[in-house]
Amino acid sequence: MVAPLENLTALRVRLVSTAPHPRLPGWQLARVDLLSATPVPGFADLLSARTGRPLDLDIRPAQLVGVAPGAVLRLRARLAAGEVFAEQEPAPGDFTVEEPPTL
């Protein structure tokens, strides 16, 4: 049996929309624009090739409380079972929100 590939990538994304995940209770499905991606030392980078494209991101609802579409998020995520999952319990500084500018 082959061990799963440990992967993790630091992402900067712009939130487009969110909805309850259709298959995973307790998760939100966020549609984001992938602005940039950076490898995390010691882990395979499986997401950088998607930079510049829309991305579906599985994320815990608590991480999106008060976050409006247009906000830019910095987070770390991994590819598992064909889906992109945000870290559930990020270390301090590994999950930040930049609110969109007000007009």
DRENSESE-95119 format. One line per field, with one value per atom (N, C-alpha, C, O, CB): residue number from 0; chain; atom name; x, y, z. Coordinates in pm, 1 decimal. Glycine has a CB too. Layout:
# residues N
drenfi <- c(NUM, ...)
tigu <- c(A, ...)
tiro <- c(CA, ...)
xx <- c(X, ...)
yy <- c(Y, ...)
zz <- c(Z, ...)
***
This chain:
# residues 103
drenfi <- c(0, 0, 0, 0, 0, 1, 1, 1, 1, 1, 2, 2, 2, 2, 2, 3, 3, 3, 3, 3, 4, 4, 4, 4, 4, 5, 5, 5, 5, 5, 6, 6, 6, 6, 6, 7, 7, 7, 7, 7, 8, 8, 8, 8, 8, 9, 9, 9, 9, 9, 10, 10, 10, 10, 10, 11, 11, 11, 11, 11, 12, 12, 12, 12, 12, 13, 13, 13, 13, 13, 14, 14, 14, 14, 14, 15, 15, 15, 15, 15, 16, 16, 16, 16, 16, 17, 17, 17, 17, 17, 18, 18, 18, 18, 18, 19, 19, 19, 19, 19, 20, 20, 20, 20, 20, 21, 21, 21, 21, 21, 22, 22, 22, 22, 22, 23, 23, 23, 23, 23, 24, 24, 24, 24, 24, 25, 25, 25, 25, 25, 26, 26, 26, 26, 26, 27, 27, 27, 27, 27, 28, 28, 28, 28, 28, 29, 29, 29, 29, 29, 30, 30, 30, 30, 30, 31, 31, 31, 31, 31, 32, 32, 32, 32, 32, 33, 33, 33, 33, 33, 34, 34, 34, 34, 34, 35, 35, 35, 35, 35, 36, 36, 36, 36, 36, 37, 37, 37, 37, 37, 38, 38, 38, 38, 38, 39, 39, 39, 39, 39, 40, 40, 40, 40, 40, 41, 41, 41, 41, 41, 42, 42, 42, 42, 42, 43, 43, 43, 43, 43, 44, 44, 44, 44, 44, 45, 45, 45, 45, 45, 46, 46, 46, 46, 46, 47, 47, 47, 47, 47, 48, 48, 48, 48, 48, 49, 49, 49, 49, 49, 50, 50, 50, 50, 50, 51, 51, 51, 51, 51, 52, 52, 52, 52, 52, 53, 53, 53, 53, 53, 54, 54, 54, 54, 54, 55, 55, 55, 55, 55, 56, 56, 56, 56, 56, 57, 57, 57, 57, 57, 58, 58, 58, 58, 58, 59, 59, 59, 59, 59, 60, 60, 60, 60, 60, 61, 61, 61, 61, 61, 62, 62, 62, 62, 62, 63, 63, 63, 63, 63, 64, 64, 64, 64, 64, 65, 65, 65, 65, 65, 66, 66, 66, 66, 66, 67, 67, 67, 67, 67, 68, 68, 68, 68, 68, 69, 69, 69, 69, 69, 70, 70, 70, 70, 70, 71, 71, 71, 71, 71, 72, 72, 72, 72, 72, 73, 73, 73, 73, 73, 74, 74, 74, 74, 74, 75, 75, 75, 75, 75, 76, 76, 76, 76, 76, 77, 77, 77, 77, 77, 78, 78, 78, 78, 78, 79, 79, 79, 79, 79, 80, 80, 80, 80, 80, 81, 81, 81, 81, 81, 82, 82, 82, 82, 82, 83, 83, 83, 83, 83, 84, 84, 84, 84, 84, 85, 85, 85, 85, 85, 86, 86, 86, 86, 86, 87, 87, 87, 87, 87, 88, 88, 88, 88, 88, 89, 89, 89, 89, 89, 90, 90, 90, 90, 90, 91, 91, 91, 91, 91, 92, 92, 92, 92, 92, 93, 93, 93, 93, 93, 94, 94, 94, 94, 94, 95, 95, 95, 95, 95, 96, 96, 96, 96, 96, 97, 97, 97, 97, 97, 98, 98, 98, 98, 98, 99, 99, 99, 99, 99, 100, 100, 100, 100, 100, 101, 101, 101, 101, 101, 102, 102, 102, 102, 102)
tigu <- c(A, A, A, A, A, A, A, A, A, A, A, A, A, A, A, A, A, A, A, A, A, A, A, A, A, A, A, A, A, A, A, A, A, A, A, A, A, A, A, A, A, A, A, A, A, A, A, A, A, A, A, A, A, A, A, A, A, A, A, A, A, A, A, A, A, A, A, A, A, A, A, A, A, A, A, A, A, A, A, A, A, A, A, A, A, A, A, A, A, A, A, A, A, A, A, A, A, A, A, A, A, A, A, A, A, A, A, A, A, A, A, A, A, A, A, A, A, A, A, A, A, A, A, A, A, A, A, A, A, A, A, A, A, A, A, A, A, A, A, A, A, A, A, A, A, A, A, A, A, A, A, A, A, A, A, A, A, A, A, A, A, A, A, A, A, A, A, A, A, A, A, A, A, A, A, A, A, A, A, A, A, A, A, A, A, A, A, A, A, A, A, A, A, A, A, A, A, A, A, A, A, A, A, A, A, A, A, A, A, A, A, A, A, A, A, A, A, A, A, A, A, A, A, A, A, A, A, A, A, A, A, A, A, A, A, A, A, A, A, A, A, A, A, A, A, A, A, A, A, A, A, A, A, A, A, A, A, A, A, A, A, A, A, A, A, A, A, A, A, A, A, A, A, A, A, A, A, A, A, A, A, A, A, A, A, A, A, A, A, A, A, A, A, A, A, A, A, A, A, A, A, A, A, A, A, A, A, A, A, A, A, A, A, A, A, A, A, A, A, A, A, A, A, A, A, A, A, A, A, A, A, A, A, A, A, A, A, A, A, A, A, A, A, A, A, A, A, A, A, A, A, A, A, A, A, A, A, A, A, A, A, A, A, A, A, A, A, A, A, A, A, A, A, A, A, A, A, A, A, A, A, A, A, A, A, A, A, A, A, A, A, A, A, A, A, A, A, A, A, A, A, A, A, A, A, A, A, A, A, A, A, A, A, A, A, A, A, A, A, A, A, A, A, A, A, A, A, A, A, A, A, A, A, A, A, A, A, A, A, A, A, A, A, A, A, A, A, A, A, A, A, A, A, A, A, A, A, A, A, A, A, A, A, A, A, A, A, A, A, A, A, A, A, A, A, A, A, A, A, A, A, A, A, A, A, A, A, A, A, A, A, A, A, A, A, A, A, A, A, A, A, A, A, A, A, A, A, A, A, A, A, A, A, A, A)
tiro <- c(N, CA, C, O, CB, N, CA, C, O, CB, N, CA, C, O, CB, N, CA, C, O, CB, N, CA, C, O, CB, N, CA, C, O, CB, N, CA, C, O, CB, N, CA, C, O, CB, N, CA, C, O, CB, N, CA, C, O, CB, N, CA, C, O, CB, N, CA, C, O, CB, N, CA, C, O, CB, N, CA, C, O, CB, N, CA, C, O, CB, N, CA, C, O, CB, N, CA, C, O, CB, N, CA, C, O, CB, N, CA, C, O, CB, N, CA, C, O, CB, N, CA, C, O, CB, N, CA, C, O, CB, N, CA, C, O, CB, N, CA, C, O, CB, N, CA, C, O, CB, N, CA, C, O, CB, N, CA, C, O, CB, N, CA, C, O, CB, N, CA, C, O, CB, N, CA, C, O, CB, N, CA, C, O, CB, N, CA, C, O, CB, N, CA, C, O, CB, N, CA, C, O, CB, N, CA, C, O, CB, N, CA, C, O, CB, N, CA, C, O, CB, N, CA, C, O, CB, N, CA, C, O, CB, N, CA, C, O, CB, N, CA, C, O, CB, N, CA, C, O, CB, N, CA, C, O, CB, N, CA, C, O, CB, N, CA, C, O, CB, N, CA, C, O, CB, N, CA, C, O, CB, N, CA, C, O, CB, N, CA, C, O, CB, N, CA, C, O, CB, N, CA, C, O, CB, N, CA, C, O, CB, N, CA, C, O, CB, N, CA, C, O, CB, N, CA, C, O, CB, N, CA, C, O, CB, N, CA, C, O, CB, N, CA, C, O, CB, N, CA, C, O, CB, N, CA, C, O, CB, N, CA, C, O, CB, N, CA, C, O, CB, N, CA, C, O, CB, N, CA, C, O, CB, N, CA, C, O, CB, N, CA, C, O, CB, N, CA, C, O, CB, N, CA, C, O, CB, N, CA, C, O, CB, N, CA, C, O, CB, N, CA, C, O, CB, N, CA, C, O, CB, N, CA, C, O, CB, N, CA, C, O, CB, N, CA, C, O, CB, N, CA, C, O, CB, N, CA, C, O, CB, N, CA, C, O, CB, N, CA, C, O, CB, N, CA, C, O, CB, N, CA, C, O, CB, N, CA, C, O, CB, N, CA, C, O, CB, N, CA, C, O, CB, N, CA, C, O, CB, N, CA, C, O, CB, N, CA, C, O, CB, N, CA, C, O, CB, N, CA, C, O, CB, N, CA, C, O, CB, N, CA, C, O, CB, N, CA, C, O, CB, N, CA, C, O, CB, N, CA, C, O, CB, N, CA, C, O, CB, N, CA, C, O, CB, N, CA, C, O, CB, N, CA, C, O, CB, N, CA, C, O, CB, N, CA, C, O, CB, N, CA, C, O, CB, N, CA, C, O, CB, N, CA, C, O, CB)
xx <- c(84.6, 0.0, 89.5, 187.5, -96.5, 56.1, 133.8, 80.0, -41.2, 129.6, 168.4, 126.9, 77.3, 129.1, 243.9, -23.4, -71.4, 38.7, 120.9, -197.3, 39.1, 137.0, 101.9, -7.1, 142.2, 193.5, 171.8, 192.9, 301.3, 267.0, 90.0, 100.6, 36.2, -57.7, 35.7, 88.5, 36.9, 92.5, 211.5, 75.6, 6.5, 47.1, -12.0, -128.6, 2.7, 66.4, 16.9, -51.9, 7.1, 133.6, -177.1, -257.1, -298.1, -315.5, -380.4, -312.8, -376.0, -491.8, -471.5, -274.5, -614.7, -734.5, -830.3, -829.8, -803.8, -912.1, -1021.0, -1151.4, -1182.0, -1023.0, -1228.5, -1355.2, -1459.0, -1483.2, -1405.2, -1519.6, -1624.5, -1761.5, -1849.8, -1605.7, -1779.5, -1908.2, -1888.2, -1786.2, -2012.9, -1988.4, -1986.0, -2125.2, -2225.7, -1936.8, -2128.6, -2254.0, -2223.6, -2108.6, -2316.8, -2326.4, -2302.4, -2248.7, -2292.2, -2433.1, -2154.5, -2097.1, -2205.5, -2272.9, -1971.4, -2222.7, -2330.0, -2308.2, -2404.4, -2347.9, -2183.3, -2156.1, -2090.9, -2092.1, -2070.3, -2034.2, -1959.3, -2025.9, -2007.9, -1813.7, -2102.1, -2164.8, -2057.7, -1951.8, -2252.1, -2086.2, -1991.5, -1885.4, -1791.1, -1925.1, -1899.4, -1805.4, -1881.8, -1999.6, -1723.2, -1813.7, -1862.9, -1784.6, -1669.3, -1848.4, -1848.1, -1780.4, -1765.0, -1862.5, -1860.0, -1641.7, -1613.1, -1559.2, -1467.6, -1511.8, -1616.2, -1562.1, -1467.1, -1505.8, -1676.8, -1342.6, -1240.0, -1163.1, -1160.5, -1143.7, -1101.0, -1003.7, -867.0, -834.4, -1017.8, -787.0, -653.4, -556.3, -516.4, -605.9, -518.9, -433.4, -285.8, -212.6, -454.4, -242.5, -103.5, -92.7, -179.1, -10.9, 15.4, 40.7, 190.4, 270.9, -16.4, 226.1, 366.1, 385.9, 307.4, 411.3, 488.5, 515.0, 541.6, 597.2, 635.4, 501.5, 531.6, 650.0, 642.2, 405.9, 760.1, 878.1, 843.3, 772.0, 985.5, 895.3, 874.5, 751.3, 726.9, 866.0, 672.8, 550.6, 550.7, 609.3, 425.0, 484.6, 465.2, 367.8, 272.3, 412.4, 391.6, 304.7, 221.3, 272.9, 388.7, 93.8, 6.4, -93.0, -179.7, -68.4, -81.7, -183.0, -131.0, -211.1, -248.6, -1.6, 51.6, 14.1, -4.1, 202.0, 2.3, -31.3, -170.0, -202.1, -22.3, -252.3, -388.6, -397.6, -506.3, -482.0, -285.3, -284.0, -345.0, -320.2, -140.4, -426.7, -489.8, -623.9, -686.0, -399.5, -669.3, -796.6, -891.1, -847.3, -773.7, -1021.2, -1116.9, -1088.0, -1035.3, -1263.5, -1124.0, -1096.3, -1210.8, -1259.8, -959.9, -1254.3, -1349.0, -1268.3, -1182.8, -1448.0, -1296.0, -1219.8, -1313.7, -1412.2, -1145.9, -1284.2, -1360.8, -1302.8, -1182.7, -1356.3, -1390.3, -1343.8, -1446.9, -1566.7, -1316.2, -1401.9, -1492.2, -1567.4, -1507.5, -1412.9, -1697.5, -1777.7, -1723.6, -1733.8, -1918.9, -1666.7, -1615.2, -1506.5, -1487.8, -1560.7, -1434.7, -1328.0, -1382.8, -1309.8, -1234.2, -1509.3, -1567.8, -1666.7, -1730.6, -1636.4, -1679.6, -1772.7, -1732.4, -1619.7, -1775.9, -1825.4, -1801.0, -1717.7, -1684.5, -1735.6, -1683.2, -1600.4, -1692.7, -1772.7, -1499.5, -1680.7, -1767.6, -1699.7, -1577.0, -1806.5, -1780.6, -1721.5, -1636.4, -1671.2, -1832.5, -1526.3, -1430.6, -1312.2, -1207.4, -1498.2, -1328.0, -1217.1, -1106.1, -1132.4, -1265.7, -983.1, -868.6, -823.6, -799.8, -752.0, -812.4, -772.1, -633.2, -598.8, -872.7, -554.2, -426.2, -442.8, -476.5, -303.6, -418.7, -439.5, -352.2, -288.3, -588.3, -350.9, -279.2, -382.5, -479.4, -169.4, -360.8, -457.8, -385.8, -269.8, -557.1, -459.5, -404.5, -506.3, -626.6, -365.5, -456.1, -539.2, -557.0, -458.9, -476.2, -683.0, -712.6, -839.6, -940.0, -727.6, -835.4, -951.7, -1009.8, -1131.1, -1059.6, -922.7, -966.5, -1024.9, -1070.2, -1065.2, -1025.4, -1080.1, -972.6, -877.9, -1203.1, -988.8, -893.6, -952.7, -1060.9, -862.3, -880.0, -924.5, -836.1, -713.7, -924.9, -898.4, -825.2, -785.5, -856.6, -911.0, -671.8, -631.1, -741.7, -793.4, -496.6, -777.6, -885.9, -843.9, -923.1, -936.7, -722.1, -672.5, -538.3, -433.2, -658.8, -542.6, -416.7, -343.9, -406.3, -442.6, -213.4, -131.4, -152.6, -193.4, 19.7, -125.4, -137.8, -58.0, 58.7, -90.0, -121.6, -57.2, -73.4, -42.2, 86.1, -122.1, -140.4, -279.6, -308.5, -114.4, -367.1, -498.1, -527.6, -545.8, -610.3, -532.3, -562.4, -664.9, -678.7, -434.0, -736.9, -839.0, -811.5, -794.3, -980.2, -807.4, -797.5, -934.5, -975.1, -681.5, -1005.5, -1139.1, -1131.7, -1034.3, -1210.9, -1236.3, -1235.9, -1246.4, -1304.7, -1351.6, -1191.5, -1202.8, -1347.5, -1422.4, -1115.0, -1386.1, -1521.7, -1522.3, -1427.4, -1573.0, -1628.4, -1638.4, -1716.0, -1734.8, -1704.8)
yy <- c(-117.5, 0.0, 124.3, 130.6, -0.5, 221.2, 344.2, 446.4, 466.2, 400.0, 511.3, 614.4, 736.5, 767.0, 653.0, 807.6, 927.9, 1033.5, 1042.4, 983.6, 1112.0, 1218.0, 1334.0, 1390.4, 1264.8, 1369.3, 1483.3, 1610.1, 1632.6, 1479.0, 1692.2, 1813.7, 1929.2, 1910.8, 1795.7, 2047.7, 2168.4, 2286.5, 2290.5, 2176.2, 2382.6, 2499.9, 2623.4, 2622.4, 2489.3, 2729.5, 2857.6, 2930.2, 2949.7, 2944.7, 2970.0, 3033.3, 3174.5, 3206.2, 2949.9, 3257.7, 3389.6, 3386.8, 3374.6, 3511.1, 3398.2, 3383.5, 3499.6, 3560.5, 3249.7, 3529.1, 3626.6, 3548.2, 3469.4, 3732.4, 3570.7, 3501.0, 3553.4, 3673.8, 3517.2, 3462.9, 3498.3, 3468.0, 3553.7, 3422.0, 3345.7, 3307.1, 3186.9, 3118.2, 3274.9, 3163.1, 3044.4, 2983.6, 3051.8, 3079.9, 2854.3, 2780.6, 2658.0, 2615.0, 2740.1, 2601.5, 2475.4, 2371.3, 2364.4, 2424.1, 2291.5, 2188.5, 2084.6, 2037.6, 2121.3, 2048.8, 1955.4, 1812.0, 1735.7, 1953.7, 1773.1, 1636.0, 1621.9, 1512.9, 1571.6, 1728.7, 1719.0, 1802.2, 1923.9, 1764.8, 1739.4, 1814.3, 1882.6, 1825.5, 1720.3, 2003.8, 2077.3, 2151.8, 2205.5, 1983.5, 2155.6, 2227.0, 2324.9, 2304.8, 2127.8, 2430.4, 2523.7, 2498.2, 2455.4, 2673.2, 2524.9, 2519.9, 2664.6, 2731.0, 2432.1, 2711.4, 2849.8, 2851.9, 2777.2, 2915.6, 2936.9, 2961.4, 3078.1, 3184.5, 2991.9, 3058.2, 3161.3, 3177.8, 3087.9, 3126.3, 3293.1, 3314.3, 3294.6, 3360.6, 3457.2, 3205.4, 3177.2, 3282.5, 3279.5, 3033.4, 3375.9, 3488.1, 3450.0, 3489.8, 3603.4, 3372.6, 3328.9, 3204.2, 3176.1, 3441.7, 3130.6, 3008.3, 2994.8, 3023.0, 2882.9, 2950.8, 2936.0, 2799.8, 2761.5, 3050.4, 2726.5, 2597.5, 2615.8, 2717.1, 2527.4, 2517.4, 2513.1, 2418.3, 2303.3, 2465.8, 2464.0, 2377.7, 2243.9, 2238.8, 2449.3, 2136.5, 2003.4, 1932.2, 1817.1, 2011.9, 1998.7, 1939.7, 1951.3, 2043.7, 2008.6, 1856.7, 1866.5, 1980.5, 2001.9, 1731.6, 2052.4, 2162.3, 2111.1, 2094.0, 2290.4, 2087.0, 2034.8, 2138.8, 2106.5, 1914.2, 2264.6, 2363.4, 2483.6, 2554.9, 2411.5, 2508.8, 2627.9, 2634.2, 2743.2, 2631.8, 2520.0, 2518.7, 2574.8, 2606.2, 2377.5, 2588.0, 2640.1, 2792.0, 2848.7, 2573.2, 2857.7, 3002.5, 3073.0, 3036.7, 3052.6, 3176.3, 3254.8, 3200.7, 3255.6, 3262.8, 3093.2, 3032.4, 3024.3, 3029.9, 2892.2, 3011.0, 2986.4, 2851.3, 2759.8, 2991.0, 2841.4, 2720.5, 2698.4, 2794.3, 2730.5, 2574.6, 2539.0, 2495.4, 2407.3, 2426.3, 2558.1, 2536.3, 2489.0, 2556.1, 2665.6, 2374.3, 2323.7, 2387.3, 2378.7, 2165.9, 2451.9, 2528.1, 2520.4, 2512.4, 2675.2, 2522.9, 2519.2, 2652.5, 2758.7, 2489.8, 2647.4, 2769.9, 2871.3, 2991.7, 2735.2, 2826.0, 2918.6, 3009.3, 3120.8, 2841.0, 2962.6, 3043.2, 3155.1, 3247.9, 2954.9, 3146.8, 3246.5, 3339.7, 3421.9, 3177.4, 3327.4, 3414.8, 3560.7, 3599.7, 3379.4, 3640.2, 3781.8, 3815.8, 3932.5, 3836.7, 3716.4, 3739.9, 3757.9, 3669.8, 3621.4, 3871.5, 3904.4, 3871.3, 3871.3, 4052.9, 3843.2, 3825.5, 3947.0, 4060.7, 3803.6, 3921.1, 4025.9, 4030.0, 4084.4, 4159.2, 3971.9, 3968.2, 3877.0, 3779.6, 3918.9, 3911.1, 3829.6, 3750.2, 3806.5, 3917.7, 3619.4, 3529.5, 3476.1, 3445.1, 3413.4, 3465.9, 3395.4, 3274.0, 3285.7, 3486.8, 3156.6, 3032.0, 2923.5, 2942.7, 2990.0, 2810.9, 2695.6, 2588.5, 2571.8, 2643.5, 2515.4, 2414.3, 2294.4, 2301.7, 2472.9, 2182.8, 2059.6, 1997.8, 2021.4, 1959.5, 1919.0, 1843.1, 1703.8, 1635.3, 1838.0, 1661.1, 1528.1, 1477.2, 1548.3, 1530.6, 1356.5, 1293.8, 1382.0, 1384.9, 1263.6, 1453.9, 1537.1, 1670.8, 1745.4, 1464.2, 1703.6, 1830.7, 1909.2, 1851.8, 1807.4, 2041.2, 2129.1, 2167.1, 2225.4, 2257.3, 2133.2, 2158.5, 2262.0, 2249.0, 2029.0, 2365.4, 2461.3, 2391.8, 2303.6, 2589.6, 2431.8, 2379.1, 2406.2, 2517.6, 2442.5, 2305.2, 2319.9, 2397.7, 2474.2, 2184.3, 2379.1, 2446.3, 2511.1, 2461.7, 2345.9, 2623.1, 2686.8, 2747.4, 2791.2, 2794.4, 2749.2, 2814.8, 2966.1, 3016.0, 2778.0, 3039.3, 3185.3, 3240.6, 3206.5, 3249.9, 3325.0, 3385.3, 3306.7, 3358.0, 3402.8, 3181.7, 3101.3, 3116.0, 3055.2, 2956.0, 3196.7, 3226.6, 3373.3, 3410.4, 3131.2, 3457.1, 3598.7, 3642.2, 3581.1, 3685.0, 3749.7, 3804.6, 3951.1, 4027.8, 3784.1, 3989.6, 4130.3, 4168.1, 4120.1, 4155.8, 4253.9, 4292.2, 4372.9, 4444.6, 4372.1, 4361.3, 4439.3, 4587.6, 4623.9, 4395.9, 4674.4, 4817.7, 4862.0, 4811.1, 4896.3, 4956.2, 5011.0, 5129.3, 5207.5, 5053.8, 5140.3, 5249.6, 5365.4, 5465.9, 5200.8)
zz <- c(0.0, 0.0, 0.0, 74.3, 122.6, -82.0, -93.1, 5.7, 14.6, -237.8, 79.9, 175.1, 98.6, -8.8, 270.3, 153.0, 85.2, 81.5, 172.7, 155.4, -23.3, -41.2, 51.5, 42.1, -189.2, 140.5, 228.4, 147.1, 93.2, 352.5, 138.5, 60.5, 135.7, 213.1, -77.2, 111.5, 174.4, 96.6, 65.4, 326.8, 65.3, -10.3, 55.4, 95.0, -158.4, 67.7, 118.7, 3.5, -102.8, 179.5, 25.7, -78.4, -39.6, 78.0, -107.8, -140.8, -127.4, -224.9, -345.7, -157.0, -172.6, -254.2, -229.6, -122.6, -224.6, -329.5, -313.6, -307.5, -397.0, -431.8, -200.3, -181.2, -279.5, -287.2, -36.3, -353.9, -449.1, -389.0, -389.4, -582.4, -337.1, -278.1, -186.9, -193.1, -388.6, -101.6, -15.3, -10.7, -30.8, 128.3, 16.0, 32.1, 117.0, 125.1, -107.3, 180.6, 251.6, 153.3, 38.3, 320.1, 199.8, 112.9, 82.7, 174.4, 179.6, -43.3, -77.4, -28.8, -19.6, -224.7, 2.8, 44.3, 180.9, 238.1, -55.8, 234.2, 359.8, 468.4, 472.2, 339.9, 556.0, 665.3, 750.9, 776.5, 752.9, 793.9, 877.2, 798.0, 856.1, 971.7, 667.3, 581.0, 492.6, 463.3, 494.4, 450.7, 350.0, 221.4, 225.0, 397.5, 109.9, -18.6, -64.9, -100.2, -124.0, -63.9, -102.2, -244.3, -278.6, -4.1, -324.7, -459.7, -443.6, -395.4, -568.3, -484.0, -468.7, -598.8, -682.9, -353.2, -614.0, -720.4, -657.9, -559.3, -786.5, -712.9, -659.5, -711.7, -828.1, -698.9, -624.0, -661.7, -664.6, -755.2, -566.2, -564.7, -561.1, -474.1, -391.0, -507.8, -495.7, -419.7, -397.9, -486.6, -493.1, -277.0, -240.3, -174.8, -88.1, -145.3, -214.2, -149.0, 1.1, 43.6, -216.0, 79.2, 222.5, 238.4, 195.1, 309.0, 300.0, 314.9, 380.8, 481.0, 397.3, 322.2, 377.0, 324.7, 360.7, 523.3, 239.8, 185.4, 32.8, -23.6, 245.2, -32.2, -177.0, -206.5, -131.8, -235.9, -313.8, -357.8, -475.2, -585.6, -398.5, -451.4, -555.9, -606.7, -688.0, -504.6, -559.5, -595.3, -673.6, -734.1, -472.5, -674.9, -742.1, -889.7, -943.9, -728.5, -955.0, -1097.8, -1125.1, -1239.8, -1152.1, -1022.6, -1040.1, -1023.2, -1033.9, -941.3, -997.1, -977.6, -1098.5, -1213.5, -953.2, -1068.3, -1173.5, -1218.3, -1309.4, -1290.3, -1155.2, -1194.3, -1074.9, -960.0, -1253.6, -1102.3, -993.2, -928.5, -991.8, -1045.8, -800.3, -723.7, -626.4, -566.7, -648.5, -609.3, -504.3, -383.5, -392.9, -550.7, -269.7, -146.6, -37.2, -6.7, -102.9, 21.9, 135.9, 261.4, 287.2, 144.1, 339.4, 455.2, 566.4, 539.6, 417.3, 689.2, 804.8, 816.2, 799.5, 936.0, 844.3, 852.9, 953.1, 929.4, 889.4, 1064.0, 1165.7, 1109.5, 1158.1, 1285.2, 1007.6, 949.2, 860.7, 825.9, 868.7, 824.4, 734.6, 803.6, 738.0, 620.5, 935.1, 1007.3, 987.3, 1017.6, 1158.8, 936.1, 915.2, 793.1, 771.9, 1033.3, 712.5, 593.8, 473.0, 441.3, 570.4, 406.9, 293.9, 161.3, 151.7, 297.6, 59.6, -74.3, -110.5, -78.9, -181.5, -176.1, -210.6, -117.1, -151.6, -210.8, 3.5, 98.5, 44.3, -26.3, 238.5, 79.0, 40.3, 162.3, 269.2, -15.9, 145.0, 252.8, 224.4, 110.3, 269.3, 329.8, 323.7, 412.9, 530.7, 369.4, 354.8, 427.9, 367.8, 264.3, 425.4, 433.9, 380.7, 351.0, 425.0, 480.7, 241.1, 198.7, 139.7, 99.1, 96.3, 136.6, 80.2, -13.9, -2.7, 192.0, -105.7, -198.2, -140.8, -111.5, -341.4, -124.4, -71.7, -137.9, -143.7, 83.6, -186.9, -251.0, -361.3, -381.7, -146.7, -432.3, -543.3, -504.4, -591.2, -621.6, -375.7, -329.1, -254.7, -201.0, -238.1, -252.5, -185.0, -48.7, -40.8, -271.7, 57.7, 194.7, 261.5, 262.0, 276.2, 318.3, 401.0, 530.8, 578.9, 429.6, 587.2, 717.9, 818.6, 826.4, 765.3, 895.0, 992.1, 1116.0, 1171.0, 1032.9, 1159.6, 1280.0, 1247.5, 1288.4, 1399.8, 1172.9, 1134.3, 1254.0, 1350.7, 1030.2, 1245.9, 1347.3, 1337.7, 1232.8, 1329.7, 1445.4, 1438.9, 1321.3, 1302.4, 1570.7, 1243.8, 1128.6, 999.5, 892.1, 1156.7, 1008.1, 887.1, 826.2, 723.1, 918.1, 889.5, 832.8, 863.2, 979.2, 891.0, 759.0, 777.8, 674.5, 568.5, 767.3, 707.8, 619.4, 597.0, 691.7, 677.4, 469.8, 431.0, 376.4, 270.5, 324.0, 448.5, 404.7, 276.3, 253.2, 513.7, 190.9, 67.0, 98.6, 200.7, -25.6, 14.1, 38.4, 26.7, -56.7, -59.2, 109.7, 102.3, 6.5, 1.1, 243.1, -66.9, -166.3, -110.5, -179.1, -295.6)
***
